[in-house]
């Protein structure tokens, strides 16, 4: 899968995946969503962001995790 809206540049945000043309990281988008933010909140707080950017950030994270080695958590 090709990600048109995601860029990785070691000179921008230490090479973390970002929305192309911004310093908004995929990590930040996922963090805000996990904290309960919705698309409207993200779009208001980050005017350069689009709904398509948010969707692609989620798809990118899914693709990365799909191909990542599973590490079991320690039992509680």
N, C-alpha and C positions, 0 to 999 in steps of 0.2 A: 504494500500500500504506500502511495506517495502522499506526503503531507505538504500541500502547497502553502499553508499558512504558518508553518513552524520553521524556525531557523535555529541553527546551532553555530555559534561563532565564539571562539575562545576569547575574543576581545569584548564580548557583550555578556554581562552577568556571569562571568567566569565559565562560559561555555554551556550554561544551562539552556535547555530548550525554551525558546521564547516565541511569542507571536511575532511574525515577521514584521520588521520595521518599528518594533517597540522594545521596551525593556520589561515587558510583562511576561513573566515566566509561566510555563505550564504548571509548575509547582504552586505558584501563587493562586492561580485559578482553581486548582484542585483543593488547596487549603481553604479558600473562601467558600467553595461549594460544600466542603465537609463541615464547615462551621455553621452551615445553614443559609448562606447567602443564596439568592436566586439570580437568574439572568438579569432582571431589572436592576438589582442592586449593583451587580458588576458593571453593567453598561453605564449606569449613572456615575459610579466611582472611577471608571476608566473609560473616558469618552472615545478613545481610539479603538476600543474593543468592539467587536461585532458578535452577534449570536453565532455566526458561522465560526468565528475564532474560538469561542467557548466549546462548541461541538467538536472542533478539530483537536483542541487540547485534550478533551476527554478521550477521543479516539486514539490520539497519540499515546496517552498513558495506558490505555487498554492494550495497544500493540506492544508496547515495551513490556508490560507485565505478562502478556501471553507468552513471550519468548524468554522470560527470566526464570532462573533456577529457583525452585521453591525451597525455602528454609523454614522448617517447622519452628513454631514458637515454643518457648519453655512452658511446661505445664504450670498452671497457677497454683 
